[in-house]
Amino acid sequence: GILTFEMFTGVPPFHDETQKKIFKNVLSGKFEFPKDINISYEAIDFIKKLLVLEPEKRLGNVEDDVINHPFLFGIKKNNLIPPFIPELKSIEDTCYFIDRNQYNIDKSEDILSDIYDDNPCRMQNQSRG
């Protein structure tokens, strides 16, 4: 819900002037959609239901209620194919997480080479063809 809200609006749902107010908004579930944004009723309903405080009342608590929501009309659960499936060596395997501190933000070629050339997981998946 939080990510969907932010993708539509460009701001987090519980944002406020201070960290204390943000925490208060999170704990109370208080958020408002920006007035100047054009979002469909289905998208608003989808996001609101994902951001319900009580987990037992939240969208996703009942099997298939997310995929059957009108916002996702036309998407069939059996047709969803992820673009990438990580192959983990163990439950603690973190090789797909890259240490962001190693990048030089001023040199995009450095970032790209770190992602594509120096990531052992990436190279491992590419070698499988």
C-alpha positions as CSV (number, residue, x, y, z in Angstrom):
1,G,0.0,0.0,0.0
2,I,2.8,2.4,0.9
3,L,4.7,1.8,-2.3
4,T,1.6,1.9,-4.4
5,F,0.6,5.2,-2.8
6,E,4.1,6.6,-3.4
7,M,4.2,5.5,-7.0
8,F,0.9,7.3,-7.7
9,T,1.6,10.4,-5.8
10,G,5.3,10.8,-5.5
11,V,5.2,11.2,-1.7
12,P,4.8,8.6,1.1
13,P,1.3,8.3,2.5
14,F,2.2,9.3,6.1
15,H,4.5,12.2,5.4
16,D,4.4,15.2,7.6
17,E,6.5,18.1,8.9
18,T,8.3,16.2,11.7
19,Q,9.3,12.7,12.4
20,K,7.1,12.7,15.5
21,K,4.1,13.6,13.3
22,I,5.0,11.0,10.8
23,F,5.0,8.3,13.5
24,K,1.7,9.6,14.8
25,N,0.2,9.3,11.3
26,V,1.6,5.8,10.8
27,L,0.2,4.6,14.2
28,S,-3.2,6.2,13.5
29,G,-3.3,5.2,9.9
30,K,-3.9,8.8,8.9
31,F,-3.1,9.8,5.3
32,E,-4.6,11.9,2.5
33,F,-4.3,11.8,-1.2
34,P,-3.0,15.0,-2.7
35,K,-5.8,17.1,-4.1
36,D,-4.0,17.9,-7.4
37,I,-3.5,14.2,-8.5
38,N,-5.8,12.4,-10.8
39,I,-6.2,8.8,-9.6
40,S,-9.0,6.4,-10.5
41,Y,-11.5,5.4,-7.8
42,E,-10.3,1.8,-8.1
43,A,-6.7,2.8,-7.4
44,I,-7.7,4.9,-4.4
45,D,-9.9,2.1,-3.0
46,F,-7.1,-0.4,-3.6
47,I,-4.5,1.7,-1.8
48,K,-6.9,2.5,1.1
49,K,-7.7,-1.2,1.6
50,L,-4.0,-2.1,1.6
51,L,-3.3,0.6,4.2
52,V,-5.9,-0.5,6.7
53,L,-4.3,-0.7,10.2
54,E,-5.9,-3.9,11.4
55,P,-4.2,-6.8,9.6
56,E,-7.3,-9.0,9.7
57,K,-9.3,-6.3,7.8
58,R,-6.5,-5.4,5.4
59,L,-6.7,-6.3,1.7
60,G,-4.5,-9.4,1.3
61,N,-5.8,-11.0,4.5
62,V,-8.1,-13.3,2.5
63,E,-6.7,-15.5,-0.3
64,D,-7.0,-13.9,-3.8
65,D,-8.7,-10.7,-2.6
66,V,-5.8,-8.6,-3.9
67,I,-5.7,-10.1,-7.4
68,N,-9.5,-9.9,-7.5
69,H,-9.7,-6.2,-6.6
70,P,-11.2,-4.1,-9.5
71,F,-8.0,-2.1,-9.7
72,L,-6.3,-5.3,-11.0
73,F,-9.1,-6.2,-13.4
74,G,-7.9,-8.3,-16.2
75,I,-4.8,-9.6,-14.5
76,K,-5.0,-13.4,-14.0
77,K,-3.1,-15.0,-11.2
78,N,-2.0,-18.0,-13.3
79,N,-0.6,-15.7,-16.0
80,L,1.8,-13.8,-13.8
81,I,5.4,-14.7,-14.6
82,P,8.1,-12.9,-12.7
83,P,10.8,-11.4,-14.8
84,F,13.5,-12.8,-12.6
85,I,13.5,-15.6,-9.9
86,P,16.5,-15.4,-7.6
87,E,18.3,-18.7,-6.9
88,L,19.3,-18.7,-3.2
89,K,22.1,-20.8,-1.7
90,S,20.3,-20.7,1.7
91,I,17.6,-18.8,3.5
92,E,20.3,-16.4,4.7
93,D,21.7,-15.8,1.2
94,T,22.1,-12.0,0.6
95,C,24.2,-12.1,-2.6
96,Y,21.4,-10.2,-4.5
97,F,21.8,-7.2,-2.2
98,I,24.5,-4.8,-3.3
99,D,26.4,-2.6,-0.9
100,R,25.3,0.8,-2.0
101,N,28.3,2.5,-0.2
102,Q,30.8,1.3,-2.8
103,Y,29.4,3.5,-5.6
104,N,30.8,6.8,-6.8
105,I,27.5,8.8,-7.3
106,D,29.3,11.1,-9.8
107,K,30.3,8.2,-12.1
108,S,27.3,6.3,-13.5
109,E,29.6,3.9,-15.4
110,D,31.0,2.9,-12.0
111,I,27.5,2.1,-10.8
112,L,26.6,0.2,-13.9
113,S,29.8,-1.9,-13.8
114,D,29.2,-2.7,-10.2
115,I,25.7,-3.9,-10.9
116,Y,26.4,-5.8,-14.1
117,D,30.1,-6.9,-13.9
118,D,30.9,-7.2,-10.2
119,N,27.7,-8.8,-8.9
120,P,28.4,-12.6,-8.5
121,C,24.7,-13.3,-8.5
122,R,24.1,-11.4,-11.7
123,M,27.0,-13.1,-13.5
124,Q,25.8,-16.5,-12.2
125,N,22.3,-15.9,-13.7
126,Q,23.7,-14.6,-17.0
127,S,25.9,-17.6,-17.5
128,R,22.9,-19.9,-17.5
129,G,21.7,-18.3,-20.8
